[in-house]
Amino acid sequence: MKKFLKTLAVFAAVAALGFGFASCADDDDDSGSGSALVAFSRVNSDGETYTISFYSDNTYTMHMYSKSTEKGIALTMDLDGEKGTYTGDPTKDGTVVGTSVSRVDEMQMFGLMMQALGSGSKSLTITNSNCPLVALDSSKVETRTCTISGNGTTLTDNEGDKYTRK
């Protein structure tokens, strides 16, 4: 259970404090409605992968993928945690300013984990099908500035996390 709670806490922190971008696009769609321009990713020490994809229609997605096992339950998280809009050119060095407008409901995610633990399930996969993005109320919409550098190869978010161009 500690690993489940840690995974949830890490995901919630990244979604709430990390990159901070989101879109009003179809919440079950894993991409923006434009064509993909560029994607940046990072892998943390537990093997969780976070990918930020920018699209030609000035939308982005922040995707999380992780696998872990705790108390005999295999947990897979494979979902967009946030969508939004951006200004700037993510293909070149400079700044990109993003605005989050939809995000995964962390309490719903926690409920799915607790339900799996309580039911004796041997596995749980969390995707946007069972944990969709929800529109943020206007008081929770966030704007963040990120820096693209190294000839467009590195993105650094306002929390200091570095992502490498894929």
C-alpha positions, 0 to 999 in steps of 0.5 A: 500500500505504501507504493500505491500511496507513493505512486499516487502522491508522485503523480498528484504532485507532478499534475498539481505542481509540475508542468501545469498544462491542459486542454479542453480536447476530448478527455479520452483522447491521448493526443491533441487534436493537431499533429504532434510537433515534439515530445519531451520525457523524463524517467524518475528513479522508480521507472515512472515515465512522464511525457509532455507532447506538444501539438500543432493546434497549440495544445499539449498533454502530460502522460504518465506510465508506470508499473509497480507491485505492492501487496501482491497487486500489480498496478499499471498507470497509463494515462494523460494526467493533464491537458492544456494550451500553450504559447511559444514554440516548443521546437526551439530554444526559448520559453513556452507558457502553458495553461492547465484546464483539465486534470485527472481527479486524484481522489478518483484515482485513490478510490480505484486503488483502495477498491482494488486493495479491498476487493482482493484484486491481483491487478489494477490498470488506471487509464483515462477510461476509468479515471478521465480528465476533468475540467478545472474550475477557473480558480484552479487553472494554472499558468506556468513557464518552461524553458526549452534549451540545447537546440530544442533538446531539453525542457525544464519545468518551473519545478526544475524537472528536466525532460529530454526531447524524444 
